[in-house]
Amino acid sequence: MPRRALTLPEVILTLALVALVAAIALPTVVGSTARWHVRAAVGDVVNALVLTREVALTRGATASFVVDAVRGEIVVTCAGDTIAHRAVAALHGVTIVASGDSVRYAPDGLATGVSNTTLLIARGPRIDSVVVSRLGRVRW
């Protein structure tokens, strides 16, 4: 006659194996999630910096990239108009630390009035950086 149910030792063994696999895999998944969020936040920051330079070149006016590290937001403005606003910290759960609060691009596409500006973006143990040179070149 065929068996219709599992015995208690079989259920306990199965649950123990599932718990062991979960305990091994969970730290990897959590680390990957933090890495993805940091990469996405870095992408947002780099895209905003590129947008700032492109707006300055297109409009022939000075454009600014402003970082509000306390609120975790970035804003792109040109001639009093807000071109882009992104709440990076709220969207990706990261913190931002910046060596300077803004980068301005002149109508010729070169950064003005800055030394190297570094933005550190972190979530948990993952940290990445975006560096803007004196001339406006972006590296990450």
OpenMM code with the backbone's topology and positions (N, CA, C; nanometers):
from openmm import Vec3, app, unit

residues = "MET PRO ARG ARG ALA LEU THR LEU PRO GLU VAL ILE LEU THR LEU ALA LEU VAL ALA LEU VAL ALA ALA ILE ALA LEU PRO THR VAL VAL GLY SER THR ALA ARG TRP HIS VAL ARG ALA ALA VAL GLY ASP VAL VAL ASN ALA LEU VAL LEU THR ARG GLU VAL ALA LEU THR ARG GLY ALA THR ALA SER PHE VAL VAL ASP ALA VAL ARG GLY GLU ILE VAL VAL THR CYS ALA GLY ASP THR ILE ALA HIS ARG ALA VAL ALA ALA LEU HIS GLY VAL THR ILE VAL ALA SER GLY ASP SER VAL ARG TYR ALA PRO ASP GLY LEU ALA THR GLY VAL SER ASN THR THR LEU LEU ILE ALA ARG GLY PRO ARG ILE ASP SER VAL VAL VAL SER ARG LEU GLY ARG VAL ARG TRP".split()
positions = [
    Vec3(0.0841, -0.1164, 0.0000),
    Vec3(0.0000, 0.0000, 0.0000),
    Vec3(0.0903, 0.1250, 0.0000),
    Vec3(0.0626, 0.2249, -0.0868),
    Vec3(0.1459, 0.3446, -0.0948),
    Vec3(0.1291, 0.4357, 0.0275),
    Vec3(0.2376, 0.5046, 0.0617),
    Vec3(0.2344, 0.6011, 0.1719),
    Vec3(0.1656, 0.7294, 0.1291),
    Vec3(0.0899, 0.7914, 0.2179),
    Vec3(0.0171, 0.9128, 0.1824),
    Vec3(0.0777, 1.0386, 0.2434),
    Vec3(0.1659, 1.0290, 0.3390),
    Vec3(0.2193, 1.1483, 0.4056),
    Vec3(0.3657, 1.1260, 0.4413),
    Vec3(0.4309, 1.2359, 0.4782),
    Vec3(0.5695, 1.2294, 0.5216),
    Vec3(0.5757, 1.2074, 0.6720),
    Vec3(0.6810, 1.1468, 0.7139),
    Vec3(0.6991, 1.1289, 0.8577),
    Vec3(0.7625, 1.2531, 0.9170),
    Vec3(0.7532, 1.2685, 1.0466),
    Vec3(0.8096, 1.3848, 1.1152),
    Vec3(0.9606, 1.3966, 1.0927),
    Vec3(1.0395, 1.2921, 1.1009),
    Vec3(1.1832, 1.3054, 1.0741),
    Vec3(1.2130, 1.3516, 0.9316),
    Vec3(1.1338, 1.3101, 0.8350),
    Vec3(1.1542, 1.3539, 0.6964),
    Vec3(1.1259, 1.5042, 0.6824),
    Vec3(1.0220, 1.5517, 0.7446),
    Vec3(0.9879, 1.6951, 0.7397),
    Vec3(1.0967, 1.7772, 0.8080),
    Vec3(1.1436, 1.7317, 0.9246),
    Vec3(1.2483, 1.8046, 0.9979),
    Vec3(1.3763, 1.8088, 0.9165),
    Vec3(1.4153, 1.6990, 0.8552),
    Vec3(1.5363, 1.6952, 0.7728),
    Vec3(1.5249, 1.7885, 0.6530),
    Vec3(1.4103, 1.7893, 0.5895),
    Vec3(1.3889, 1.8788, 0.4744),
    Vec3(1.3977, 2.0256, 0.5163),
    Vec3(1.3337, 2.0615, 0.6262),
    Vec3(1.3385, 2.2001, 0.6739),
    Vec3(1.4805, 2.2393, 0.7147),
    Vec3(1.5536, 2.1492, 0.7744),
    Vec3(1.6920, 2.1776, 0.8134),
    Vec3(1.7781, 2.2038, 0.6902),
    Vec3(1.7608, 2.1255, 0.5856),
    Vec3(1.8366, 2.1467, 0.4622),
    Vec3(1.8001, 2.2798, 0.3962),
    Vec3(1.6730, 2.3149, 0.3939),
    Vec3(1.6297, 2.4429, 0.3371),
    Vec3(1.6883, 2.5586, 0.4182),
    Vec3(1.6879, 2.5477, 0.5505),
    Vec3(1.7449, 2.6520, 0.6358),
    Vec3(1.8951, 2.6660, 0.6128),
    Vec3(1.9655, 2.5560, 0.5942),
    Vec3(2.1091, 2.5602, 0.5693),
    Vec3(2.1407, 2.6289, 0.4368),
    Vec3(2.0667, 2.5940, 0.3334),
    Vec3(2.0873, 2.6581, 0.2027),
    Vec3(2.0555, 2.8074, 0.2114),
    Vec3(1.9498, 2.8451, 0.2803),
    Vec3(1.9145, 2.9864, 0.2965),
    Vec3(2.0218, 3.0615, 0.3740),
    Vec3(2.0770, 2.9999, 0.4778),
    Vec3(2.1807, 3.0652, 0.5579),
    Vec3(2.3077, 3.0874, 0.4765),
    Vec3(2.3361, 2.9991, 0.3846),
    Vec3(2.4543, 3.0149, 0.3002),
    Vec3(2.4297, 3.1198, 0.1919),
    Vec3(2.3120, 3.1223, 0.1335),
    Vec3(2.2834, 3.2105, 0.0202),
    Vec3(2.2459, 3.3522, 0.0600),
    Vec3(2.1889, 3.3730, 0.1766),
    Vec3(2.1374, 3.5043, 0.2154),
    Vec3(2.2431, 3.6149, 0.2165),
    Vec3(2.3614, 3.5970, 0.2748),
    Vec3(2.4601, 3.7052, 0.2716),
    Vec3(2.5006, 3.7456, 0.1303),
    Vec3(2.5075, 3.6502, 0.0402),
    Vec3(2.5413, 3.6809, -0.0987),
    Vec3(2.4323, 3.7651, -0.1638),
    Vec3(2.3085, 3.7303, -0.1392),
    Vec3(2.1972, 3.8055, -0.1968),
    Vec3(2.1926, 3.9470, -0.1403),
    Vec3(2.2128, 3.9608, -0.0094),
    Vec3(2.2108, 4.0935, 0.0538),
    Vec3(2.3246, 4.1792, 0.0000),
    Vec3(2.4439, 4.1219, -0.0140),
    Vec3(2.5579, 4.1969, -0.0694),
    Vec3(2.5344, 4.2394, -0.2123),
    Vec3(2.4733, 4.1518, -0.2906),
    Vec3(2.4428, 4.1862, -0.4298),
    Vec3(2.3409, 4.2980, -0.4372),
    Vec3(2.2422, 4.2953, -0.3520),
    Vec3(2.1410, 4.4007, -0.3500),
    Vec3(2.2033, 4.5360, -0.3186),
    Vec3(2.2917, 4.5407, -0.2198),
    Vec3(2.3589, 4.6663, -0.1857),
    Vec3(2.4414, 4.7154, -0.3044),
    Vec3(2.5116, 4.6242, -0.3702),
    Vec3(2.5935, 4.6619, -0.4859),
    Vec3(2.5067, 4.7193, -0.5972),
    Vec3(2.3912, 4.6559, -0.6236),
    Vec3(2.3014, 4.7050, -0.7288),
    Vec3(2.2487, 4.8440, -0.6976),
    Vec3(2.2120, 4.8670, -0.5717),
    Vec3(2.1610, 4.9990, -0.5342),
    Vec3(2.2689, 5.1059, -0.5466),
    Vec3(2.3902, 5.0742, -0.5050),
    Vec3(2.4995, 5.1716, -0.5164),
    Vec3(2.5284, 5.2001, -0.6637),
    Vec3(2.5325, 5.0970, -0.7453),
    Vec3(2.5579, 5.1183, -0.8891),
    Vec3(2.4486, 5.2031, -0.9527),
    Vec3(2.3244, 5.1792, -0.9160),
    Vec3(2.2138, 5.2581, -0.9710),
    Vec3(2.2245, 5.4038, -0.9276),
    Vec3(2.2614, 5.4271, -0.8016),
    Vec3(2.2767, 5.5638, -0.7524),
    Vec3(2.3932, 5.6337, -0.8231),
    Vec3(2.5033, 5.5624, -0.8426),
    Vec3(2.6170, 5.6194, -0.9164),
    Vec3(2.5734, 5.6538, -1.0581),
    Vec3(2.4961, 5.5673, -1.1197),
    Vec3(2.4453, 5.5960, -1.2538),
    Vec3(2.3600, 5.7213, -1.2575),
    Vec3(2.2751, 5.7404, -1.1576),
    Vec3(2.1936, 5.8620, -1.1497),
    Vec3(2.2810, 5.9865, -1.1385),
    Vec3(2.3834, 5.9804, -1.0540),
    Vec3(2.4721, 6.0957, -1.0343),
    Vec3(2.5501, 6.1262, -1.1614),
    Vec3(2.6067, 6.0239, -1.2239),
    Vec3(2.6841, 6.0443, -1.3472),
    Vec3(2.5946, 6.0988, -1.4573),
    Vec3(2.4752, 6.0427, -1.4710),
    Vec3(2.3822, 6.0921, -1.5732),
    Vec3(2.3453, 6.2381, -1.5493),
    Vec3(2.3260, 6.2770, -1.4247),
    Vec3(2.2936, 6.4165, -1.3937),
    Vec3(2.4106, 6.5082, -1.4274),
    Vec3(2.5331, 6.4643, -1.4014),
    Vec3(2.6503, 6.5450, -1.4363),
    Vec3(2.6640, 6.5606, -1.5876),
    Vec3(2.6422, 6.4526, -1.6602),
    Vec3(2.6471, 6.4599, -1.8071),
    Vec3(2.5361, 6.5504, -1.8588),
    Vec3(2.4165, 6.5389, -1.8013),
    Vec3(2.3050, 6.6254, -1.8399),
    Vec3(2.3387, 6.7720, -1.8144),
    Vec3(2.4013, 6.8005, -1.7012),
    Vec3(2.4377, 6.9388, -1.6685),
    Vec3(2.5291, 6.9966, -1.7751),
    Vec3(2.6304, 6.9209, -1.8142),
    Vec3(2.7242, 6.9681, -1.9173),
    Vec3(2.6531, 6.9859, -2.0507),
    Vec3(2.5683, 6.8901, -2.0875),
    Vec3(2.4961, 6.8986, -2.2147),
    Vec3(2.4010, 7.0181, -2.2181),
    Vec3(2.3352, 7.0457, -2.1074),
    Vec3(2.2452, 7.1614, -2.1002),
    Vec3(2.3242, 7.2907, -2.1167),
    Vec3(2.4401, 7.2992, -2.0531),
    Vec3(2.5237, 7.4187, -2.0655),
    Vec3(2.5659, 7.4395, -2.2107),
    Vec3(2.6065, 7.3330, -2.2769),
    Vec3(2.6477, 7.3442, -2.4175),
    Vec3(2.5300, 7.3789, -2.5082),
    Vec3(2.4167, 7.3145, -2.4863),
    Vec3(2.3000, 7.3344, -2.5721),
    Vec3(2.2408, 7.4736, -2.5572),
    Vec3(2.2251, 7.5177, -2.4330),
    Vec3(2.1623, 7.6481, -2.4091),
    Vec3(2.2593, 7.7643, -2.4168),
    Vec3(2.3880, 7.7350, -2.4145),
    Vec3(2.4873, 7.8431, -2.4164),
    Vec3(2.4845, 7.9266, -2.2899),
    Vec3(2.4538, 7.8613, -2.1774),
    Vec3(2.4453, 7.9299, -2.0484),
    Vec3(2.5082, 7.8411, -1.9412),
    Vec3(2.5421, 7.9023, -1.8293),
    Vec3(2.5994, 7.8261, -1.7192),
    Vec3(2.4932, 7.7357, -1.6574),
    Vec3(2.5291, 7.6090, -1.6380),
    Vec3(2.4384, 7.5116, -1.5759),
    Vec3(2.5043, 7.4597, -1.4489),
    Vec3(2.4227, 7.4266, -1.3499),
    Vec3(2.4752, 7.3827, -1.2202),
    Vec3(2.4205, 7.2460, -1.1807),
    Vec3(2.5085, 7.1663, -1.1218),
    Vec3(2.4748, 7.0388, -1.0608),
    Vec3(2.4905, 7.0605, -0.9110),
    Vec3(2.3826, 7.0493, -0.8355),
    Vec3(2.3856, 7.0785, -0.6920),
    Vec3(2.3538, 6.9514, -0.6143),
    Vec3(2.4352, 6.9248, -0.5110),
    Vec3(2.4161, 6.8076, -0.4258),
    Vec3(2.3684, 6.8543, -0.2890),
    Vec3(2.2582, 6.7993, -0.2433),
    Vec3(2.2128, 6.8194, -0.1062),
    Vec3(2.2397, 6.6877, -0.0345),
    Vec3(2.3587, 6.6756, 0.0253),
    Vec3(2.4007, 6.5496, 0.0875),
    Vec3(2.3134, 6.5128, 0.2070),
    Vec3(2.2624, 6.6119, 0.2777),
    Vec3(2.1787, 6.5840, 0.3951),
    Vec3(2.0494, 6.5150, 0.3527),
    Vec3(1.9865, 6.5656, 0.2495),
    Vec3(1.8603, 6.5077, 0.2014),
    Vec3(1.8830, 6.3979, 0.0982),
    Vec3(2.0063, 6.3870, 0.0466),
    Vec3(2.0368, 6.2845, -0.0526),
    Vec3(1.9766, 6.3131, -0.1883),
    Vec3(1.9747, 6.4408, -0.2259),
    Vec3(1.9135, 6.4803, -0.3527),
    Vec3(2.0154, 6.5492, -0.4423),
    Vec3(1.9916, 6.5384, -0.5734),
    Vec3(2.0714, 6.6114, -0.6712),
    Vec3(1.9762, 6.6905, -0.7605),
    Vec3(2.0215, 6.8096, -0.7988),
    Vec3(1.9391, 6.8982, -0.8804),
    Vec3(2.0251, 6.9563, -0.9918),
    Vec3(1.9711, 6.9607, -1.1126),
    Vec3(2.0371, 7.0235, -1.2264),
    Vec3(1.9569, 7.1480, -1.2623),
    Vec3(2.0249, 7.2639, -1.2653),
    Vec3(1.9581, 7.3898, -1.2991),
    Vec3(2.0352, 7.4623, -1.4079),
    Vec3(1.9632, 7.5463, -1.4814),
    Vec3(2.0249, 7.6305, -1.5833),
    Vec3(1.9389, 7.7556, -1.5993),
    Vec3(1.9996, 7.8697, -1.5830),
    Vec3(1.9324, 7.9986, -1.6005),
    Vec3(1.8028, 8.0069, -1.5198),
    Vec3(1.8065, 7.9593, -1.3972),
    Vec3(1.6906, 7.9664, -1.3100),
    Vec3(1.5883, 7.8557, -1.3291),
    Vec3(1.6059, 7.7713, -1.4310),
    Vec3(1.5140, 7.6594, -1.4563),
    Vec3(1.5689, 7.5324, -1.3916),
    Vec3(1.4805, 7.4572, -1.3302),
    Vec3(1.5193, 7.3262, -1.2789),
    Vec3(1.5018, 7.2255, -1.3914),
    Vec3(1.6127, 7.1679, -1.4341),
    Vec3(1.6114, 7.0730, -1.5459),
    Vec3(1.5821, 6.9317, -1.4946),
    Vec3(1.6439, 6.8956, -1.3828),
    Vec3(1.6245, 6.7609, -1.3271),
    Vec3(1.6377, 6.7668, -1.1758),
    Vec3(1.5624, 6.6809, -1.1101),
    Vec3(1.5680, 6.6693, -0.9640),
    Vec3(1.5538, 6.5219, -0.9318),
    Vec3(1.6480, 6.4681, -0.8543),
    Vec3(1.6455, 6.3252, -0.8239),
    Vec3(1.6743, 6.3034, -0.6761),
    Vec3(1.5860, 6.2340, -0.6077),
    Vec3(1.6044, 6.1992, -0.4663),
    Vec3(1.6769, 6.0650, -0.4602),
    Vec3(1.8068, 6.0680, -0.4778),
    Vec3(1.8877, 5.9471, -0.4897),
    Vec3(1.8814, 5.8627, -0.3622),
    Vec3(1.8918, 5.9259, -0.2471),
    Vec3(1.8900, 5.8510, -0.1209),
    Vec3(1.7575, 5.7790, -0.0995),
    Vec3(1.6487, 5.8455, -0.1294),
    Vec3(1.5168, 5.7845, -0.1107),
    Vec3(1.4925, 5.6715, -0.2109),
    Vec3(1.5401, 5.6882, -0.3330),
    Vec3(1.5171, 5.5872, -0.4360),
    Vec3(1.6012, 5.4616, -0.4163),
    Vec3(1.7257, 5.4795, -0.3710),
    Vec3(1.8194, 5.3669, -0.3668),
    Vec3(1.8651, 5.3297, -0.2258),
    Vec3(1.8230, 5.4037, -0.1255),
    Vec3(1.8616, 5.3717, 0.0111),
    Vec3(2.0091, 5.3904, 0.0380),
    Vec3(2.0692, 5.4903, -0.0251),
    Vec3(2.2124, 5.5158, -0.0097),
    Vec3(2.2346, 5.6462, 0.0669),
    Vec3(2.3575, 5.6665, 0.1098),
    Vec3(2.3975, 5.7951, 0.1663),
    Vec3(2.4996, 5.8575, 0.0718),
    Vec3(2.4984, 5.9895, 0.0665),
    Vec3(2.5899, 6.0633, -0.0208),
    Vec3(2.6740, 6.1561, 0.0647),
    Vec3(2.8031, 6.1542, 0.0400),
    Vec3(2.8963, 6.2476, 0.1021),
    Vec3(2.9698, 6.3164, -0.0115),
    Vec3(2.9709, 6.4490, -0.0109),
    Vec3(3.0328, 6.5238, -0.1203),
    Vec3(3.1377, 6.6201, -0.0669),
    Vec3(3.2501, 6.6311, -0.1402),
    Vec3(3.3545, 6.7250, -0.1001),
    Vec3(3.3171, 6.8681, -0.1365),
    Vec3(3.2270, 6.8844, -0.2294),
    Vec3(3.1756, 7.0157, -0.2673),
    Vec3(3.0265, 7.0040, -0.2909),
    Vec3(2.9547, 7.1152, -0.2753),
    Vec3(2.8087, 7.1058, -0.2876),
    Vec3(2.7580, 7.1294, -0.4288),
    Vec3(2.8446, 7.1735, -0.5212),
    Vec3(2.7964, 7.1965, -0.6570),
    Vec3(2.9104, 7.1914, -0.7580),
    Vec3(2.8712, 7.1695, -0.8830),
    Vec3(2.9631, 7.1764, -0.9971),
    Vec3(2.8924, 7.2621, -1.1009),
    Vec3(2.9613, 7.3636, -1.1504),
    Vec3(2.9042, 7.4511, -1.2534),
    Vec3(2.9777, 7.4284, -1.3845),
    Vec3(2.9000, 7.4192, -1.4908),
    Vec3(2.9575, 7.4072, -1.6249),
    Vec3(2.9306, 7.5362, -1.7009),
    Vec3(3.0346, 7.5887, -1.7630),
    Vec3(3.0241, 7.7098, -1.8440),
    Vec3(2.9625, 7.6747, -1.9798),
    Vec3(2.9226, 7.7748, -2.0572),
    Vec3(2.8636, 7.7477, -2.1889),
    Vec3(2.9551, 7.6705, -2.2841),
    Vec3(3.0874, 7.6717, -2.2590),
    Vec3(3.1791, 7.5947, -2.3433),
    Vec3(3.1945, 7.4499, -2.2974),
    Vec3(3.1240, 7.4103, -2.1902),
    Vec3(3.1271, 7.2728, -2.1423),
    Vec3(3.2336, 7.2432, -2.0394),
    Vec3(3.3124, 7.3436, -2.0007),
    Vec3(3.4152, 7.3226, -1.8996),
    Vec3(3.3612, 7.3607, -1.7622),
    Vec3(3.4050, 7.2877, -1.6611),
    Vec3(3.3636, 7.3191, -1.5245),
    Vec3(3.4305, 7.4484, -1.4810),
    Vec3(3.3605, 7.5252, -1.3996),
    Vec3(3.4156, 7.6516, -1.3514),
    Vec3(3.4096, 7.6567, -1.2000),
    Vec3(3.5099, 7.7169, -1.1414),
    Vec3(3.5074, 7.7457, -0.9984),
    Vec3(3.5172, 7.6264, -0.9061),
    Vec3(3.5718, 7.5140, -0.9534),
    Vec3(3.5836, 7.3981, -0.8650),
    Vec3(3.7251, 7.3425, -0.8688),
    Vec3(3.7622, 7.2816, -0.7612),
    Vec3(3.8763, 7.1919, -0.7657),
    Vec3(3.8147, 7.0538, -0.7879),
    Vec3(3.8898, 6.9499, -0.7761),
    Vec3(3.8303, 6.8174, -0.7918),
    Vec3(3.7187, 6.8004, -0.6898),
    Vec3(3.6045, 6.7523, -0.7348),
    Vec3(3.4915, 6.7256, -0.6464),
    Vec3(3.4703, 6.5749, -0.6421),
    Vec3(3.4583, 6.5210, -0.5217),
    Vec3(3.4386, 6.3778, -0.5043),
    Vec3(3.3063, 6.3535, -0.4326),
    Vec3(3.2287, 6.2621, -0.4864),
    Vec3(3.1039, 6.2200, -0.4225),
    Vec3(3.1187, 6.0728, -0.3855),
    Vec3(3.0976, 6.0423, -0.2588),
    Vec3(3.0999, 5.9041, -0.2112),
    Vec3(2.9564, 5.8582, -0.1915),
    Vec3(2.9240, 5.7428, -0.2481),
    Vec3(2.7894, 5.6883, -0.2391),
    Vec3(2.8002, 5.5522, -0.1717),
    Vec3(2.7259, 5.5343, -0.0621),
    Vec3(2.7409, 5.4119, 0.0166),
    Vec3(2.6059, 5.3547, 0.0561),
    Vec3(2.6065, 5.2234, 0.0678),
    Vec3(2.4936, 5.1506, 0.1256),
    Vec3(2.5527, 5.0287, 0.1944),
    Vec3(2.5391, 5.0254, 0.3246),
    Vec3(2.5986, 4.9158, 0.4010),
    Vec3(2.7495, 4.9154, 0.3802),
    Vec3(2.8056, 4.8003, 0.3485),
    Vec3(2.9506, 4.7927, 0.3304),
    Vec3(2.9979, 4.8382, 0.1926),
    Vec3(2.9063, 4.8601, 0.0991),
    Vec3(2.9446, 4.8985, -0.0377),
    Vec3(2.9597, 5.0491, -0.0482),
    Vec3(3.0742, 5.0923, -0.1024),
    Vec3(3.1006, 5.2341, -0.1252),
    Vec3(3.1573, 5.2491, -0.2657),
    Vec3(3.1092, 5.3498, -0.3366),
    Vec3(3.1624, 5.3821, -0.4683),
    Vec3(3.1796, 5.5330, -0.4749),
    Vec3(3.2598, 5.5785, -0.5687),
    Vec3(3.2868, 5.7221, -0.5774),
    Vec3(3.2695, 5.7724, -0.7198),
    Vec3(3.2352, 5.9006, -0.7282),
    Vec3(3.2290, 5.9729, -0.8550),
    Vec3(3.3179, 6.0950, -0.8360),
    Vec3(3.4127, 6.1147, -0.9284),
    Vec3(3.5066, 6.2263, -0.9183),
    Vec3(3.4891, 6.3160, -1.0396),
    Vec3(3.4755, 6.4457, -1.0142),
    Vec3(3.4667, 6.5452, -1.1211),
    Vec3(3.5950, 6.6271, -1.1152),
    Vec3(3.6712, 6.6284, -1.2255),
    Vec3(3.7978, 6.7014, -1.2281),
    Vec3(3.7725, 6.8519, -1.2385),
    Vec3(3.8790, 6.9291, -1.2259),
    Vec3(3.8669, 7.0753, -1.2350),
    Vec3(3.8092, 7.1183, -1.3686),
    Vec3(3.8338, 7.0393, -1.4731),
    Vec3(3.7833, 7.0741, -1.6060),
    Vec3(3.6451, 7.0163, -1.6361),
    Vec3(3.5919, 6.9365, -1.5421),
    Vec3(3.4572, 6.8841, -1.5597),
    Vec3(3.4505, 6.7394, -1.6050),
    Vec3(3.5641, 6.6737, -1.6149),
    Vec3(3.5645, 6.5324, -1.6555),
    Vec3(3.5112, 6.4463, -1.5422),
    Vec3(3.4225, 6.3530, -1.5733),
    Vec3(3.3585, 6.2677, -1.4730),
    Vec3(3.4198, 6.1281, -1.4799),
    Vec3(3.4629, 6.0780, -1.3614),
    Vec3(3.5147, 5.9409, -1.3508),
    Vec3(3.4422, 5.8714, -1.2377),
    Vec3(3.4225, 5.7414, -1.2506),
    Vec3(3.3625, 5.6641, -1.1436),
    Vec3(3.4222, 5.5270, -1.1391),
] * unit.nanometer
topology = app.Topology()
chain = topology.addChain("A")
for resn in residues:
    res = topology.addResidue(resn, chain)
    for name in ("N", "CA", "C"):
        topology.addAtom(name, app.Element.getBySymbol(name[0]), res)
